[in-house]
Amino acid sequence: MTLMSSDDLAKRMDAQDQMLASIHSALVGNGSLGNKGLVKRVEEVETRVEGHDRTMLKWTGIAAGAALAVNMLKDRIIGGQ
């Protein structure tokens, strides 16, 4: 086992600090650079998807109601066969 010199250890610690700062910046973001980070981006995407889900549910309900109404009108106009 080789022992590292204090300079080598300090360099490695600085490198690890920089890597950790990069990871933190990617996840949380860096406001001074306008980077929102992955966490905020995922939150925005989830919010947008929930809105799409609500819209799809609403339009599916409208389409089902319209199909039911057309079917009922058809039965009344043509007569129940």
ABEGO torsion letter per residue (X at the ends): XBBBBAAAAAAAAAAAAAAAAAAAAAAAEBAAAGBAEAAAAAAAAAAAAAAAAAAAAAAAAAAAAAAAAAAAAAAAAAEBX
